[in-house]
Amino acid sequence: MTNRHRVAVLVLPGVLALEFGTATQIFSTDPHYELTVCAESGPGPVPGSGFAITVTAGIEALDDADTVIIPGYEDLDAIPSAEFLTALRATHARGARLVSICTGAFALAAAGLLDGRPATTHWRQAEQLRRRYPHVDVLPNQLYVDDGDILTSAGVTAGIDLCLHLIRTDLGAAAANTRARDLVAPPRRQGGQAQFVEQFRPEASGDELAPLREWMLDNLADPVTVDDLAEQAHMSRRTFIRRFREETGTTPMAWLTDARIDRARELLEASAVPVEQVGRLTGLGAPASLRAAFHRHLGTSPQEYRTLFRHKTEPTQT
């Protein structure tokens, strides 16, 4: 086949095995694409994998690539070389499409290519990306972000979603659906769907109000107001709000809502409690209010969320 779309997978030291495998597996066997694995240096071991990657080209392969994919890598404190960053900028300047999977976004940000742009990465590293590169509009609660000529994604499965999105963009829905069936993957998850983070409520940096937060967790189903919480803490409303924000970085009611979402997720993942009762047990309210909260925080419905974790709640057959 002539005029195949040229994809270069750009390997950085400490590349993550699954992210690298995602890009190579999806594009290496598709006849519409021509895949090259390239790196600035020679072959190197993949952390924790027991194998090494032998690249087929140096970074000069970027000169001819239509799409460059940067998989995640382990050492985020290691800034890529000046030669690497210059090559990446030149590749973008001539019109190639740049794609990152997981922490590959750090390489794009180091080159200044994400300044003033929306981008995402794995939720565990999102705050680090925001702190290190404050000009990047980090969107930690998205599976992937398509900003035209630069696309970024979260971790492994979000990388699959993004690669299928690329195929859908290049070749149409039928081609993407066929590739998804080959991979036994969902044919389409929207990039705006939320990453399923470990918990929404932020960790506290102080402990003066720790007993109150424990009380809030023990009484999630009860309707409470800021005034109720301030009274429970034996503080004025203004002092309470200020102290709570100092310890958690957020407001009391926002923290409470996040805690209720976390509890609802636990019930949906690990119990058979009917969806209709989850809102009442967590203080999120009627089913309509529960659905609205889930769509706002997770980009999906409670029932769809439970389906994703069905393997955890199916009874054992005897």
BALOBA-1460 file (C-alpha; in Angstrom, 3 decimals):
// residues 318
<rec num="1" residu="m" x="0.000" y="0.000" z="0.000"/>
<rec num="2" residu="t" x="1.388" y="3.423" z="-0.946"/>
<rec num="3" residu="n" x="1.060" y="6.716" z="0.894"/>
<rec num="4" residu="r" x="0.646" y="5.096" z="4.262"/>
<rec num="5" residu="h" x="0.389" y="7.424" z="7.248"/>
<rec num="6" residu="r" x="3.806" y="7.447" z="8.915"/>
<rec num="7" residu="v" x="3.729" y="7.035" z="12.693"/>
<rec num="8" residu="a" x="6.898" y="7.459" z="14.758"/>
<rec num="9" residu="v" x="6.833" y="6.156" z="18.344"/>
<rec num="10" residu="l" x="9.424" y="8.220" z="20.169"/>
<rec num="11" residu="v" x="11.041" y="6.305" z="23.034"/>
<rec num="12" residu="l" x="12.454" y="8.194" z="26.002"/>
<rec num="13" residu="p" x="14.711" y="6.618" z="28.658"/>
<rec num="14" residu="g" x="12.643" y="4.729" z="31.196"/>
<rec num="15" residu="v" x="9.714" y="4.299" z="28.814"/>
<rec num="16" residu="l" x="6.706" y="2.587" z="30.403"/>
<rec num="17" residu="a" x="6.130" y="-0.826" z="28.882"/>
<rec num="18" residu="l" x="2.337" y="-0.755" z="28.587"/>
<rec num="19" residu="e" x="2.200" y="2.742" z="27.124"/>
<rec num="20" residu="f" x="4.879" y="1.813" z="24.579"/>
<rec num="21" residu="g" x="3.059" y="-1.428" z="23.761"/>
<rec num="22" residu="t" x="-0.230" y="0.389" z="23.274"/>
<rec num="23" residu="a" x="1.110" y="2.589" z="20.483"/>
<rec num="24" residu="t" x="3.114" y="-0.104" z="18.738"/>
<rec num="25" residu="q" x="0.420" y="-2.774" z="18.935"/>
<rec num="26" residu="i" x="-2.331" y="-0.568" z="17.567"/>
<rec num="27" residu="f" x="-0.424" y="0.906" z="14.631"/>
<rec num="28" residu="s" x="2.145" y="-1.767" z="13.707"/>
<rec num="29" residu="t" x="-0.396" y="-4.233" z="12.310"/>
<rec num="30" residu="d" x="-2.703" y="-1.740" z="10.614"/>
<rec num="31" residu="p" x="-2.002" y="-1.641" z="6.855"/>
<rec num="32" residu="h" x="-2.946" y="2.031" z="6.677"/>
<rec num="33" residu="y" x="0.013" y="3.010" z="8.871"/>
<rec num="34" residu="e" x="3.779" y="2.682" z="8.660"/>
<rec num="35" residu="l" x="5.362" y="2.436" z="12.088"/>
<rec num="36" residu="t" x="8.863" y="3.450" z="13.144"/>
<rec num="37" residu="v" x="10.274" y="3.144" z="16.655"/>
<rec num="38" residu="c" x="12.857" y="5.851" z="17.242"/>
<rec num="39" residu="a" x="14.965" y="7.277" z="20.034"/>
<rec num="40" residu="e" x="17.773" y="9.718" z="20.605"/>
<rec num="41" residu="s" x="19.981" y="6.966" z="22.032"/>
<rec num="42" residu="g" x="20.318" y="3.240" z="21.376"/>
<rec num="43" residu="p" x="18.425" y="0.295" z="22.883"/>
<rec num="44" residu="g" x="17.687" y="0.352" z="26.567"/>
<rec num="45" residu="p" x="15.945" y="-1.698" z="29.244"/>
<rec num="46" residu="v" x="12.318" y="-1.068" z="30.079"/>
<rec num="47" residu="p" x="11.929" y="-0.552" z="33.861"/>
<rec num="48" residu="g" x="10.524" y="-3.579" z="35.642"/>
<rec num="49" residu="s" x="9.803" y="-5.476" z="32.439"/>
<rec num="50" residu="g" x="12.773" y="-7.781" z="31.960"/>
<rec num="51" residu="f" x="13.257" y="-6.757" z="28.342"/>
<rec num="52" residu="a" x="14.890" y="-4.028" z="26.281"/>
<rec num="53" residu="i" x="13.665" y="-2.077" z="23.269"/>
<rec num="54" residu="t" x="15.718" y="-2.049" z="20.098"/>
<rec num="55" residu="v" x="14.858" y="1.077" z="18.153"/>
<rec num="56" residu="t" x="14.918" y="1.131" z="14.366"/>
<rec num="57" residu="a" x="15.847" y="4.790" z="13.892"/>
<rec num="58" residu="g" x="17.208" y="7.872" z="15.596"/>
<rec num="59" residu="i" x="15.324" y="11.111" z="16.111"/>
<rec num="60" residu="e" x="15.929" y="11.975" z="12.463"/>
<rec num="61" residu="a" x="12.881" y="9.769" z="11.852"/>
<rec num="62" residu="l" x="10.799" y="12.700" z="13.104"/>
<rec num="63" residu="d" x="11.637" y="14.568" z="9.890"/>
<rec num="64" residu="d" x="9.293" y="12.343" z="7.849"/>
<rec num="65" residu="a" x="6.641" y="11.400" z="10.423"/>
<rec num="66" residu="d" x="3.014" y="12.420" z="9.991"/>
<rec num="67" residu="t" x="2.239" y="11.558" z="13.610"/>
<rec num="68" residu="v" x="4.669" y="11.328" z="16.533"/>
<rec num="69" residu="i" x="3.573" y="9.400" z="19.639"/>
<rec num="70" residu="i" x="5.444" y="9.853" z="22.921"/>
<rec num="71" residu="p" x="4.616" y="7.080" z="25.431"/>
<rec num="72" residu="g" x="4.918" y="7.742" z="29.131"/>
<rec num="73" residu="y" x="8.268" y="7.434" z="30.857"/>
<rec num="74" residu="e" x="9.417" y="6.889" z="34.416"/>
<rec num="75" residu="d" x="11.835" y="9.655" z="35.432"/>
<rec num="76" residu="l" x="9.847" y="12.860" z="35.153"/>
<rec num="77" residu="d" x="12.663" y="14.863" z="36.745"/>
<rec num="78" residu="a" x="14.938" y="14.065" z="33.783"/>
<rec num="79" residu="i" x="14.571" y="16.899" z="31.270"/>
<rec num="80" residu="p" x="15.007" y="15.688" z="27.656"/>
<rec num="81" residu="s" x="18.127" y="16.922" z="25.880"/>
<rec num="82" residu="a" x="18.240" y="20.216" z="23.996"/>
<rec num="83" residu="e" x="18.647" y="18.273" z="20.743"/>
<rec num="84" residu="f" x="15.529" y="16.247" z="21.481"/>
<rec num="85" residu="l" x="13.462" y="19.331" z="22.353"/>
<rec num="86" residu="t" x="14.655" y="21.181" z="19.253"/>
<rec num="87" residu="a" x="13.706" y="18.222" z="17.049"/>
<rec num="88" residu="l" x="10.270" y="18.040" z="18.670"/>
<rec num="89" residu="r" x="9.622" y="21.739" z="18.105"/>
<rec num="90" residu="a" x="10.739" y="21.488" z="14.476"/>
<rec num="91" residu="t" x="8.478" y="18.484" z="13.925"/>
<rec num="92" residu="h" x="5.510" y="20.434" z="15.240"/>
<rec num="93" residu="a" x="6.434" y="23.535" z="13.259"/>
<rec num="94" residu="r" x="6.375" y="21.645" z="9.956"/>
<rec num="95" residu="g" x="2.841" y="20.389" z="10.681"/>
<rec num="96" residu="a" x="3.205" y="16.892" z="12.135"/>
<rec num="97" residu="r" x="0.631" y="15.709" z="14.680"/>
<rec num="98" residu="l" x="2.022" y="15.193" z="18.189"/>
<rec num="99" residu="v" x="0.484" y="12.712" z="20.614"/>
<rec num="100" residu="s" x="1.372" y="11.789" z="24.192"/>
<rec num="101" residu="i" x="0.258" y="8.843" z="26.284"/>
<rec num="102" residu="c" x="0.263" y="9.250" z="30.060"/>
<rec num="103" residu="t" x="3.389" y="11.080" z="31.264"/>
<rec num="104" residu="g" x="4.614" y="11.648" z="27.709"/>
<rec num="105" residu="a" x="2.892" y="15.014" z="28.143"/>
<rec num="106" residu="f" x="5.867" y="16.115" z="30.264"/>
<rec num="107" residu="a" x="8.127" y="15.921" z="27.199"/>
<rec num="108" residu="l" x="5.717" y="18.048" z="25.164"/>
<rec num="109" residu="a" x="5.502" y="20.539" z="28.015"/>
<rec num="110" residu="a" x="9.301" y="20.660" z="28.354"/>
<rec num="111" residu="a" x="9.479" y="21.676" z="24.686"/>
<rec num="112" residu="g" x="7.022" y="24.508" z="25.386"/>
<rec num="113" residu="l" x="4.500" y="22.979" z="23.002"/>
<rec num="114" residu="l" x="1.700" y="22.807" z="25.578"/>
<rec num="115" residu="d" x="1.931" y="26.431" z="26.707"/>
<rec num="116" residu="g" x="-1.509" y="28.014" z="26.546"/>
<rec num="117" residu="r" x="-3.072" y="24.693" z="25.530"/>
<rec num="118" residu="p" x="-5.352" y="22.205" z="27.280"/>
<rec num="119" residu="a" x="-3.700" y="18.892" z="28.087"/>
<rec num="120" residu="t" x="-4.035" y="15.886" z="30.352"/>
<rec num="121" residu="t" x="-1.904" y="13.140" z="31.868"/>
<rec num="122" residu="h" x="-2.368" y="10.400" z="34.451"/>
<rec num="123" residu="w" x="-4.286" y="11.827" z="37.374"/>
<rec num="124" residu="r" x="-1.486" y="10.962" z="39.813"/>
<rec num="125" residu="q" x="0.938" y="13.221" z="37.922"/>
<rec num="126" residu="a" x="-1.513" y="15.983" z="36.951"/>
<rec num="127" residu="e" x="-0.654" y="18.297" z="39.844"/>
<rec num="128" residu="q" x="3.065" y="17.810" z="39.207"/>
<rec num="129" residu="l" x="2.555" y="18.772" z="35.559"/>
<rec num="130" residu="r" x="0.603" y="21.868" z="36.615"/>
<rec num="131" residu="r" x="3.248" y="22.975" z="39.120"/>
<rec num="132" residu="r" x="6.193" y="22.426" z="36.825"/>
<rec num="133" residu="y" x="4.580" y="23.957" z="33.733"/>
<rec num="134" residu="p" x="2.118" y="26.600" z="34.963"/>
<rec num="135" residu="h" x="1.345" y="27.849" z="31.437"/>
<rec num="136" residu="v" x="-0.275" y="24.502" z="30.550"/>
<rec num="137" residu="d" x="-4.045" y="24.248" z="31.048"/>
<rec num="138" residu="v" x="-3.981" y="20.866" z="32.810"/>
<rec num="139" residu="l" x="-7.301" y="18.975" z="32.696"/>
<rec num="140" residu="p" x="-6.770" y="16.097" z="35.133"/>
<rec num="141" residu="n" x="-10.311" y="14.784" z="34.923"/>
<rec num="142" residu="q" x="-10.312" y="13.771" z="31.249"/>
<rec num="143" residu="l" x="-9.324" y="10.600" z="29.445"/>
<rec num="144" residu="y" x="-7.777" y="12.456" z="26.558"/>
<rec num="145" residu="v" x="-7.667" y="15.928" z="25.049"/>
<rec num="146" residu="d" x="-7.760" y="16.581" z="21.303"/>
<rec num="147" residu="d" x="-6.415" y="20.069" z="20.663"/>
<rec num="148" residu="g" x="-6.060" y="19.614" z="16.920"/>
<rec num="149" residu="d" x="-2.382" y="19.122" z="16.132"/>
<rec num="150" residu="i" x="-1.464" y="18.115" z="19.695"/>
<rec num="151" residu="l" x="-3.302" y="15.390" z="21.599"/>
<rec num="152" residu="t" x="-2.659" y="14.108" z="25.121"/>
<rec num="153" residu="s" x="-4.094" y="11.239" z="27.142"/>
<rec num="154" residu="a" x="-4.134" y="9.703" z="30.591"/>
<rec num="155" residu="g" x="-2.848" y="6.209" z="31.414"/>
<rec num="156" residu="v" x="-2.879" y="2.908" z="29.544"/>
<rec num="157" residu="t" x="-6.534" y="2.407" z="28.646"/>
<rec num="158" residu="a" x="-6.975" y="6.106" z="27.906"/>
<rec num="159" residu="g" x="-4.027" y="5.742" z="25.535"/>
<rec num="160" residu="i" x="-5.959" y="3.026" z="23.712"/>
<rec num="161" residu="d" x="-8.962" y="5.334" z="23.553"/>
<rec num="162" residu="l" x="-6.825" y="8.099" z="22.072"/>
<rec num="163" residu="c" x="-5.185" y="5.822" z="19.485"/>
<rec num="164" residu="l" x="-8.622" y="4.617" z="18.365"/>
<rec num="165" residu="h" x="-9.691" y="8.269" z="18.206"/>
<rec num="166" residu="l" x="-6.753" y="8.922" z="15.861"/>
<rec num="167" residu="i" x="-7.850" y="6.067" z="13.600"/>
<rec num="168" residu="r" x="-11.420" y="7.364" z="13.671"/>
<rec num="169" residu="t" x="-10.150" y="10.811" z="12.686"/>
<rec num="170" residu="d" x="-7.912" y="9.460" z="9.906"/>
<rec num="171" residu="l" x="-10.019" y="6.643" z="8.469"/>
<rec num="172" residu="g" x="-13.538" y="6.904" z="9.848"/>
<rec num="173" residu="a" x="-15.678" y="5.168" z="12.461"/>
<rec num="174" residu="a" x="-15.837" y="1.808" z="10.684"/>
<rec num="175" residu="a" x="-12.056" y="1.453" z="10.657"/>
<rec num="176" residu="a" x="-11.807" y="2.443" z="14.323"/>
<rec num="177" residu="n" x="-14.554" y="0.005" z="15.300"/>
<rec num="178" residu="t" x="-12.832" y="-2.807" z="13.427"/>
<rec num="179" residu="r" x="-9.545" y="-2.069" z="15.178"/>
<rec num="180" residu="a" x="-11.326" y="-1.933" z="18.528"/>
<rec num="181" residu="r" x="-12.824" y="-5.388" z="17.926"/>
<rec num="182" residu="d" x="-9.357" y="-6.719" z="17.134"/>
<rec num="183" residu="l" x="-8.129" y="-5.303" z="20.446"/>
<rec num="184" residu="v" x="-11.254" y="-6.420" z="22.348"/>
<rec num="185" residu="a" x="-11.565" y="-2.797" z="23.469"/>
<rec num="186" residu="p" x="-14.546" y="-0.436" z="23.749"/>
<rec num="187" residu="p" x="-14.990" y="1.130" z="20.313"/>
<rec num="188" residu="r" x="-15.360" y="4.623" z="21.698"/>
<rec num="189" residu="r" x="-15.037" y="6.455" z="24.969"/>
<rec num="190" residu="q" x="-15.283" y="10.212" z="24.766"/>
<rec num="191" residu="g" x="-12.184" y="12.126" z="25.798"/>
<rec num="192" residu="g" x="-14.232" y="14.222" z="28.206"/>
<rec num="193" residu="q" x="-15.148" y="11.169" z="30.277"/>
<rec num="194" residu="a" x="-13.486" y="11.427" z="33.658"/>
<rec num="195" residu="q" x="-10.485" y="9.451" z="34.817"/>
<rec num="196" residu="f" x="-11.458" y="7.180" z="37.706"/>
<rec num="197" residu="v" x="-9.228" y="8.646" z="40.395"/>
<rec num="198" residu="e" x="-8.638" y="6.850" z="43.679"/>
<rec num="199" residu="q" x="-10.659" y="9.382" z="45.649"/>
<rec num="200" residu="f" x="-12.030" y="12.843" z="45.023"/>
<rec num="201" residu="r" x="-11.751" y="14.394" z="48.466"/>
<rec num="202" residu="p" x="-8.315" y="15.978" z="48.936"/>
<rec num="203" residu="e" x="-5.902" y="14.811" z="51.619"/>
<rec num="204" residu="a" x="-5.662" y="17.178" z="54.552"/>
<rec num="205" residu="s" x="-2.435" y="18.939" z="55.506"/>
<rec num="206" residu="g" x="-3.561" y="19.753" z="59.062"/>
<rec num="207" residu="d" x="-5.288" y="17.831" z="61.832"/>
<rec num="208" residu="e" x="-7.118" y="20.409" z="63.948"/>
<rec num="209" residu="l" x="-10.357" y="19.595" z="62.139"/>
<rec num="210" residu="a" x="-9.589" y="15.883" z="61.647"/>
<rec num="211" residu="p" x="-12.206" y="14.795" z="64.227"/>
<rec num="212" residu="l" x="-14.825" y="16.862" z="62.426"/>
<rec num="213" residu="r" x="-13.922" y="15.319" z="59.059"/>
<rec num="214" residu="e" x="-14.247" y="11.857" z="60.611"/>
<rec num="215" residu="w" x="-17.662" y="12.887" z="61.916"/>
<rec num="216" residu="m" x="-18.632" y="14.086" z="58.427"/>
<rec num="217" residu="l" x="-17.586" y="10.727" z="56.944"/>
<rec num="218" residu="d" x="-19.625" y="8.900" z="59.586"/>
<rec num="219" residu="n" x="-22.721" y="11.008" z="58.849"/>
<rec num="220" residu="l" x="-22.691" y="11.407" z="55.066"/>
<rec num="221" residu="a" x="-26.379" y="10.560" z="54.754"/>
<rec num="222" residu="d" x="-27.445" y="13.401" z="57.054"/>
<rec num="223" residu="p" x="-28.286" y="16.848" z="55.634"/>
<rec num="224" residu="v" x="-25.851" y="19.379" z="57.068"/>
<rec num="225" residu="t" x="-25.022" y="23.021" z="56.398"/>
<rec num="226" residu="v" x="-21.844" y="25.043" z="56.878"/>
<rec num="227" residu="d" x="-23.390" y="26.502" z="60.027"/>
<rec num="228" residu="d" x="-24.027" y="22.992" z="61.367"/>
<rec num="229" residu="l" x="-20.403" y="22.053" z="60.751"/>
<rec num="230" residu="a" x="-19.083" y="25.271" z="62.298"/>
<rec num="231" residu="e" x="-21.162" y="24.606" z="65.406"/>
<rec num="232" residu="q" x="-19.860" y="21.018" z="65.536"/>
<rec num="233" residu="a" x="-16.306" y="22.406" z="65.379"/>
<rec num="234" residu="h" x="-17.073" y="25.070" z="68.034"/>
<rec num="235" residu="m" x="-15.977" y="27.874" z="65.722"/>
<rec num="236" residu="s" x="-17.551" y="30.883" z="64.119"/>
<rec num="237" residu="r" x="-18.665" y="30.347" z="60.535"/>
<rec num="238" residu="r" x="-15.925" y="32.584" z="59.122"/>
<rec num="239" residu="t" x="-13.141" y="31.021" z="61.199"/>
<rec num="240" residu="f" x="-14.344" y="27.523" z="60.399"/>
<rec num="241" residu="i" x="-14.384" y="28.104" z="56.631"/>
<rec num="242" residu="r" x="-10.904" y="29.635" z="56.757"/>
<rec num="243" residu="r" x="-9.427" y="26.824" z="58.887"/>
<rec num="244" residu="f" x="-11.065" y="24.134" z="56.779"/>
<rec num="245" residu="r" x="-9.631" y="25.582" z="53.578"/>
<rec num="246" residu="e" x="-6.190" y="25.903" z="55.177"/>
<rec num="247" residu="e" x="-6.227" y="22.195" z="56.039"/>
<rec num="248" residu="t" x="-7.841" y="20.754" z="52.903"/>
<rec num="249" residu="g" x="-7.456" y="23.350" z="50.162"/>
<rec num="250" residu="t" x="-11.201" y="23.435" z="49.544"/>
<rec num="251" residu="t" x="-14.498" y="24.470" z="51.122"/>
<rec num="252" residu="p" x="-16.380" y="22.331" z="53.660"/>
<rec num="253" residu="m" x="-19.328" y="21.642" z="51.347"/>
<rec num="254" residu="a" x="-17.100" y="20.827" z="48.358"/>
<rec num="255" residu="w" x="-15.121" y="18.394" z="50.531"/>
<rec num="256" residu="l" x="-18.357" y="16.853" z="51.764"/>
<rec num="257" residu="t" x="-19.685" y="16.403" z="48.222"/>
<rec num="258" residu="d" x="-16.427" y="14.748" z="47.149"/>
<rec num="259" residu="a" x="-16.604" y="12.430" z="50.160"/>
<rec num="260" residu="r" x="-20.179" y="11.499" z="49.264"/>
<rec num="261" residu="i" x="-19.117" y="10.733" z="45.695"/>
<rec num="262" residu="d" x="-16.295" y="8.556" z="47.005"/>
<rec num="263" residu="r" x="-18.725" y="6.615" z="49.231"/>
<rec num="264" residu="a" x="-21.198" y="6.210" z="46.371"/>
<rec num="265" residu="r" x="-18.431" y="4.794" z="44.189"/>
<rec num="266" residu="e" x="-17.544" y="2.299" z="46.927"/>
<rec num="267" residu="l" x="-21.160" y="1.147" z="47.146"/>
<rec num="268" residu="l" x="-21.468" y="0.788" z="43.380"/>
<rec num="269" residu="e" x="-18.153" y="-1.060" z="43.061"/>
<rec num="270" residu="a" x="-18.330" y="-3.437" z="45.991"/>
<rec num="271" residu="s" x="-21.957" y="-3.933" z="46.991"/>
<rec num="272" residu="a" x="-25.290" y="-4.903" z="45.528"/>
<rec num="273" residu="v" x="-27.111" y="-1.870" z="46.967"/>
<rec num="274" residu="p" x="-29.639" y="-0.748" z="44.319"/>
<rec num="275" residu="v" x="-28.662" y="2.422" z="42.514"/>
<rec num="276" residu="e" x="-31.917" y="4.009" z="43.667"/>
<rec num="277" residu="q" x="-30.760" y="3.731" z="47.304"/>
<rec num="278" residu="v" x="-27.181" y="4.905" z="46.847"/>
<rec num="279" residu="g" x="-28.140" y="8.583" z="46.823"/>
<rec num="280" residu="r" x="-30.084" y="8.251" z="50.073"/>
<rec num="281" residu="l" x="-27.281" y="6.351" z="51.829"/>
<rec num="282" residu="t" x="-24.615" y="8.858" z="50.812"/>
<rec num="283" residu="g" x="-26.507" y="12.119" z="51.169"/>
<rec num="284" residu="l" x="-26.454" y="12.797" z="47.430"/>
<rec num="285" residu="g" x="-30.233" y="12.734" z="47.337"/>
<rec num="286" residu="a" x="-32.808" y="11.444" z="44.864"/>
<rec num="287" residu="p" x="-31.748" y="9.343" z="41.839"/>
<rec num="288" residu="a" x="-31.843" y="12.399" z="39.585"/>
<rec num="289" residu="s" x="-29.499" y="14.286" z="41.924"/>
<rec num="290" residu="l" x="-27.198" y="11.262" z="42.129"/>
<rec num="291" residu="r" x="-27.033" y="11.002" z="38.332"/>
<rec num="292" residu="a" x="-26.322" y="14.714" z="38.030"/>
<rec num="293" residu="a" x="-23.488" y="14.492" z="40.583"/>
<rec num="294" residu="f" x="-21.935" y="11.508" z="38.792"/>
<rec num="295" residu="h" x="-22.100" y="13.187" z="35.401"/>
<rec num="296" residu="r" x="-20.545" y="16.325" z="36.861"/>
<rec num="297" residu="h" x="-17.690" y="14.514" z="38.625"/>
<rec num="298" residu="l" x="-17.175" y="11.392" z="36.504"/>
<rec num="299" residu="g" x="-18.753" y="12.043" z="33.147"/>
<rec num="300" residu="t" x="-20.886" y="8.909" z="33.402"/>
<rec num="301" residu="s" x="-24.006" y="7.631" z="35.164"/>
<rec num="302" residu="p" x="-24.117" y="5.547" z="38.371"/>
<rec num="303" residu="q" x="-25.410" y="2.527" z="36.446"/>
<rec num="304" residu="e" x="-22.688" y="2.828" z="33.799"/>
<rec num="305" residu="y" x="-20.088" y="3.182" z="36.546"/>
<rec num="306" residu="r" x="-21.336" y="0.037" z="38.268"/>
<rec num="307" residu="t" x="-21.241" y="-1.863" z="34.966"/>
<rec num="308" residu="l" x="-17.553" y="-0.993" z="34.588"/>
<rec num="309" residu="f" x="-16.879" y="-2.614" z="37.962"/>
<rec num="310" residu="r" x="-19.336" y="-5.479" z="37.605"/>
<rec num="311" residu="h" x="-16.581" y="-8.060" z="38.091"/>
<rec num="312" residu="k" x="-16.187" y="-6.818" z="41.646"/>
<rec num="313" residu="t" x="-19.848" y="-7.222" z="42.573"/>
<rec num="314" residu="e" x="-20.907" y="-10.399" z="40.785"/>
<rec num="315" residu="p" x="-21.772" y="-13.133" z="43.316"/>
<rec num="316" residu="t" x="-19.594" y="-16.241" z="43.271"/>
<rec num="317" residu="q" x="-21.283" y="-19.163" z="41.548"/>
<rec num="318" residu="t" x="-21.625" y="-22.294" z="43.662"/>
